Amino acid sequence: MKFVLIGVNHRTAPVEVREQFAIPEARLPEAVKELATYPGVEEGLIVSTCNRVELLARTTNGTADLNGFLQQLYGFDPAPYREHLYEYRERDAVRHVFRVASSLDSMVVGEPQILGQVKEAYATARAVGAINSQLDALLTRAFAVAKRVRNETSVATSAVSVASVAVDLAKKIFGNLQGKTVYLVGAGKMCELSARHLLAHGAKQIYVSNRTYDRAAALAKKFNGEAIPFDQLYETIPRADIVISSTGAPHAIFRKEHGERFLSKRRNRPMFFIDIAVPRDIDPEMNKLDGIFVYDIDDLQQVVSSHVADRRVEADRAEAIVQMEVDKFQGRLQTLDVVPTIVSLQEHLETVRQAEIDRVRGRLGTLTPEQELAVEALSRGIINKIMHTPITTLKSAARESAEVTTVIDLVRKLFGLRDARAAAVSHEDDAVTSEKTGARH
C-alpha cells in the first residue's frame, strides 16, 4: 500500500483555519485532476466539506510531497498551519478513510451526511479519471464498511445532527417555533435538512434565496415556500426570525452594518442566524449586536459534543468493526502484490514441464492412456513440490509488508521471471501487433 492522506478537520482546526483550505464545489474537479497529475501521485481524491478538507492519494513510492501540492493548490505556504494539519500513511490512511465514511470521525457521530459527501467526492474523482485500481478498491470497501457499521451497530440511532441542534438552539432563543419564519440562504442539502427540522417543530413560512434562482425555486417548492432572487436578499431578510446560511461564498455576505439595518426594520425583534458555511457567510462581529444571535459550525459542535457520550458504547463496537476491516483490506492488497509473481512462476514451470515431456516423448514410444496419465501426474507432482516453498514464502511475505518486495525480487531472480509490468507491456504490444497484422490481412 502506498496511500497518503493529508487534511484538516473540525477536531484539529477552528473554522477560521478550515475556511482557508475550503475548495468551492465548482473548483473541485480541476483540483482533483491537479492532484492526480502531481509528481509521484498515481491516483487522487479530495473531500471538501464544512468540517473537513482531506487529500487522499496513492503514490508511486509513498514519498509524494502533498505539502508541496497544498502550496501549489492554494497559492500560500501551509507551514503556518502545520499544527492544524494531520497526515496518515499506509494502514493509518486506510483506517482513517474507513472511520470517516462510517461517520466515526464526524462532528456528529453517526450522522449520514458524510457518507454521501465522500461518495460525491469519489464520483467527482472518477469522472475526471483520477481514480482507478487501488484507490477505487479502497473507497469501494469504505462504503461497504460504512454500511456494515450502520447495519450492525446502533451508532446512527437517534443521532444528533447539525439540523436538530439548530432546532434546539432556536427553541432556547424563541421559547417555541410556532409561527416562526425561516429564510434559507443557499439551496444545499444541509439547508434543506435544517428547514425540514424547523418546519417539523412548528415553523410556518420558508423563504429561499440562492445565486441560481432555479435551485432556490426548486427547494422552495418542496416546502410550499417562496423563492427570492438573490439581488433582493438584503431587503427581504428582515422578514425572517431564523436565517440558515450556506452559500459557498469566498467571504462573509452578512456584516455588522447589515445586522443593524435588519434590526431596525424588525423594530429590534430578535433574529437567529445559523452559519453552516465554510468559509463563513456571517461576520462574527454581527454577534455583538443586541437582538442578533449567530452560531457558526464550531458553536454547533460544542452543543453536539454533550450528546456523544450516549452513543460511546455503540461507537466502540463500530471502531472494532473498522479495525477488523482494515486488517482484511490490508491482507487483500498485500496478497495482490504477490499474485503476479505466483502466476508467472506457475506459467514458467508449466512451460518447462511441457517442454521436457515433449523432448523425451520420442524416446518413450507409444504410450497407453494409463501411461500418459502417469507421466502427467508424475511431472505435475514434481512441479507442485518445487512451487510449494516459493509460493508459501511469497504468501507469508504478503502478511509482512516490510519484506514483501525483497521476497518478490528474490523469487523472480531465482527462477528468471520477467517483471510483471514488463510482461504486461509486452502482452499489450503483442496485442497491438496482432491487431495491425489482422487489419492488413
Secondary structure, DSSP 4 states (H G I P E B T S, - for coil): --EEEEEEETTTS-HHHHHHH---GGGHHHHHHHHHTSTTEEEEEEEE-SSEEEEEEEESSS---HHHHHHHHHSS-SGGGGGG-EEEEHHHHHHHHHHHHTTSSSSSTT-SHHHHHHHHHHHHHHHTT---SHHHHHHHHHHHHHHHHHHH--TTTT---HHHHHHHHHHHHHS--TT-EEEEES-SHHHHHHHHHHHHTT--EEEEEESSHHHHHHHHHHTT-EEEEGGGHHHHGGG-SEEEE----SS-SB-HHHHHHHHHHTTT--EEEEE--SS-SB-GGGGGSTTEEEEEHHHHHHHHHHHHGGGHHHHHHHHHHHHHHHHHHHHHHHHHHHHHHHHHHHHHHHHHHHHHHHHHHHHH-S--HHHHHHHHHHHHHHHHHHHHHHHHHHHHHHTSTTTHHHHHHHHHHHHTPPPHHHHHHHHHHHHHHHHHHHHH-
